[in-house]
Each structure stands twice: as C-alpha cells, then as structure tokens.
Amino acid sequence: MVSQAIFIDRDGTIGGSDQVVLPGEFQFFPYAKQALEELKQAGKLVFAFTNQPAISEGKVTREDYERELKQFGFDDVYLCPHRHGKGCKCRKPSPEMLHQAAKEYHLRLNECVVIGDRWTDMLAAHEAGCIKVLVKTGAGEGEYHKYQNQEFFGKWAEVSPDFVAENIKEAVNWLLSQN
C-alpha cells in the first residue's frame, strides 16, 4: 500500500506566475522539471493539485490540462474546474481533491505533502492533515508576508506551513532530506 503522495499546485508553484496561464502557453520555472523528476526517482507519487476555472468559462478543456500535466510527469491530476463562489465542494481551500485522491490511491493524508504558493493550498492541506510547504514563487511571497504580519483570520489564521521554501526545488530538497 502506498501511503505518501506529493500534491503540487500548478500556477506560481512549478511555473507561470500568480496568474492563470492556459495549457500550451505554460512555462516551467528552470528548476521545476528536475525537482519533479527527483520526486519520481525517490519513488514518490506526484499529483497535480490545482484550481482551473478557465474550464468552466469554456476557454479550455479539462483534458487539455490533464494532458499537459501528465506530459510534465504528474502521475495523476486533481483539478477543480469551477469559478470561485459557485458553491462547488472541490475548489481549494476545500480538502475534497485530497480526500478523493486518498480514496483512489489508499493514501494516509497525514503522510502526504502539499506544495503550493497560495494560502488556499495551505488551508486545504491543513484541513486534510497533510504536511504543508509554501513556496515563495508566484503569489507565495505575498502570502508569506500576510502570514508573518498575521493578516489571516478565522480558520486561515490557524494554519502554519511546516516549511517555507524559496521555490519548488528547495521544497523538494527539504522534503527528500526528511526521509
């Protein structure tokens, strides 16, 4: 039974920016592909974990994202296609995508890791009991600044990252050094 998987956000974490970049236009950060390969070489399941509302807006299909992310080396793709405020159960900060993966892959979420650049990633990980790694790329620097200045409230204020990394490469190095 596999117990650990690494869930990685797309935009701002492995490439792009803090804005949504459609499939086909997405550019990896220079070190991101190597970081994903290192996780795979270490025997980790690596899953994409992303909100992509452009799907519900009809700008792109779920299949476009899934195809691209699997070409990047992800073992599976968990994505929410809904816009914010549409009342879906899967959109981060909901932990629903993590719970779905846990069921499908028989994971122990307390042994799984979420790497992302937004506090919604950290909150979803917190709610599911996962290890939380915030990267300072994309929106991460601003999110970290808000965290340090105690600008989050309610459930959001209860979350603390287990590690804060400059980028996905540093996050993966830290993660692999923990085992």
C-alpha positions as CSV (number, residue, x, y, z in Angstrom):
1,M,0.0,0.0,0.0
2,V,1.3,3.4,-1.0
3,S,1.0,5.9,1.9
4,Q,2.6,9.0,0.7
5,A,1.9,11.3,-2.3
6,I,3.1,14.8,-3.1
7,F,0.4,17.2,-4.2
8,I,1.8,20.1,-6.2
9,D,-0.1,23.3,-7.3
10,R,0.5,24.4,-10.9
11,D,0.3,28.2,-11.4
12,G,3.0,30.0,-9.5
13,T,4.5,26.8,-7.9
14,I,6.1,24.9,-10.8
15,G,6.0,27.7,-13.3
16,G,3.9,30.5,-14.8
17,S,3.1,33.3,-12.4
18,D,0.4,34.2,-9.9
19,Q,-2.0,34.5,-12.9
20,V,-3.6,31.6,-14.7
21,V,-1.7,30.5,-17.9
22,L,-3.6,28.2,-20.3
23,P,-2.2,24.9,-21.4
24,G,0.2,25.2,-24.3
25,E,1.4,28.6,-23.0
26,F,2.6,27.4,-19.6
27,Q,6.4,27.7,-18.9
28,F,8.1,25.8,-16.2
29,F,10.5,27.5,-13.8
30,P,14.0,26.5,-14.8
31,Y,14.5,24.1,-11.9
32,A,10.9,22.7,-11.7
33,K,11.1,19.8,-14.1
34,Q,14.2,18.5,-12.4
35,A,12.5,18.8,-9.0
36,L,9.6,16.7,-10.2
37,E,12.0,14.1,-11.6
38,E,13.8,13.9,-8.3
39,L,10.5,13.1,-6.5
40,K,9.7,10.4,-9.1
41,Q,13.2,8.9,-8.8
42,A,12.7,8.8,-5.0
43,G,9.6,6.7,-5.6
44,K,7.0,9.3,-4.7
45,L,3.6,9.6,-6.3
46,V,3.4,13.1,-7.7
47,F,-0.1,14.6,-8.2
48,A,-1.1,18.0,-9.7
49,F,-3.5,19.8,-7.3
50,T,-5.0,22.8,-8.9
51,N,-8.0,25.2,-9.3
52,Q,-8.6,25.9,-13.0
53,P,-11.8,28.0,-13.5
54,A,-11.0,28.6,-17.2
55,I,-12.5,25.2,-17.8
56,S,-16.0,26.3,-16.6
57,E,-15.6,29.5,-18.6
58,G,-15.2,27.4,-21.8
59,K,-11.7,28.8,-22.5
60,V,-10.1,25.3,-22.3
61,T,-11.0,21.7,-21.5
62,R,-10.2,19.6,-18.5
63,E,-8.5,17.2,-21.0
64,D,-6.1,20.0,-22.1
65,Y,-4.9,20.5,-18.5
66,E,-4.7,16.8,-17.8
67,R,-2.8,16.0,-20.9
68,E,-0.3,18.8,-20.3
69,L,0.2,18.0,-16.6
70,K,0.7,14.3,-17.3
71,Q,3.3,15.3,-20.0
72,F,5.0,17.2,-17.3
73,G,5.4,13.9,-15.3
74,F,2.5,14.0,-12.9
75,D,1.1,10.6,-12.0
76,D,-2.4,11.9,-11.8
77,V,-4.3,15.2,-11.9
78,Y,-6.7,16.6,-9.3
79,L,-8.3,19.8,-10.5
80,C,-11.3,21.9,-9.8
81,P,-12.9,23.4,-12.9
82,H,-15.2,25.8,-11.1
83,R,-15.2,29.5,-10.6
84,H,-14.8,30.9,-7.1
85,G,-18.2,31.4,-5.4
86,K,-20.0,28.7,-7.4
87,G,-20.5,26.6,-4.3
88,C,-18.6,23.5,-5.5
89,K,-17.2,21.1,-3.0
90,C,-13.8,20.6,-4.7
91,R,-12.3,24.1,-5.1
92,K,-9.3,24.8,-2.8
93,P,-9.2,25.7,0.1
94,S,-11.6,22.7,0.3
95,P,-9.6,19.4,1.0
96,E,-12.0,17.5,-1.2
97,M,-9.5,16.8,-4.0
98,L,-7.1,15.4,-1.4
99,H,-9.8,13.2,0.1
100,Q,-10.6,11.9,-3.4
101,A,-7.0,11.0,-4.1
102,A,-6.7,9.3,-0.7
103,K,-9.7,7.1,-1.5
104,E,-8.4,6.3,-5.0
105,Y,-4.8,5.6,-4.0
106,H,-5.3,4.4,-0.4
107,L,-3.2,7.2,0.9
108,R,-2.6,8.2,4.5
109,L,-3.1,12.0,4.2
110,N,-1.0,12.7,7.3
111,E,2.0,11.3,5.4
112,C,1.2,13.3,2.2
113,V,2.6,16.7,1.3
114,V,1.0,19.7,-0.3
115,I,3.4,22.2,-2.1
116,G,1.8,25.4,-3.2
117,D,2.2,29.2,-3.4
118,R,-1.2,30.2,-2.1
119,W,-2.8,30.1,1.4
120,T,-5.7,28.1,-0.1
121,D,-3.2,25.3,-0.7
122,M,-2.0,25.5,2.9
123,L,-5.6,25.6,4.2
124,A,-6.6,22.5,2.2
125,A,-3.5,20.7,3.4
126,H,-4.2,21.7,7.0
127,E,-7.9,20.6,6.8
128,A,-6.8,17.2,5.4
129,G,-3.9,16.8,7.9
130,C,-1.2,16.9,5.2
131,I,2.4,18.3,5.5
132,K,2.3,21.9,4.2
133,V,5.1,23.5,2.2
134,L,4.7,27.1,1.0
135,V,6.9,28.3,-1.9
136,K,7.6,32.0,-2.3
137,T,7.3,31.9,-6.1
138,G,4.0,33.1,-7.8
139,A,1.8,34.5,-5.1
140,G,3.9,32.9,-2.3
141,E,6.0,35.8,-1.3
142,G,2.8,37.9,-0.7
143,E,1.0,35.1,1.1
144,Y,4.1,34.6,3.4
145,H,4.1,38.3,4.1
146,K,0.4,38.2,5.1
147,Y,1.1,35.2,7.3
148,Q,4.1,36.9,9.0
149,N,2.0,40.0,9.6
150,Q,-0.9,38.0,11.0
151,E,-3.3,39.2,8.3
152,F,-5.2,36.0,8.1
153,F,-8.3,35.5,10.2
154,G,-10.6,32.6,11.3
155,K,-9.6,29.2,10.0
156,W,-7.0,30.8,7.8
157,A,-5.1,32.1,10.9
158,E,-4.9,28.6,12.4
159,V,-2.6,27.4,9.5
160,S,1.2,27.4,9.7
161,P,3.4,26.0,7.0
162,D,5.7,23.1,8.0
163,F,8.3,24.6,5.7
164,V,8.7,27.8,3.6
165,A,10.8,27.4,0.5
166,E,12.1,29.9,-1.9
167,N,10.9,27.7,-4.8
168,I,9.9,24.1,-5.8
169,K,13.5,22.9,-5.9
170,E,14.2,24.0,-2.3
171,A,10.8,22.4,-1.3
172,V,11.8,19.1,-2.9
173,N,15.3,19.2,-1.4
174,W,13.8,19.7,2.1
175,L,11.2,17.0,1.6
176,L,13.7,14.4,0.4
177,S,16.1,15.3,3.3
178,Q,13.2,14.5,5.7
179,N,13.1,10.8,4.8
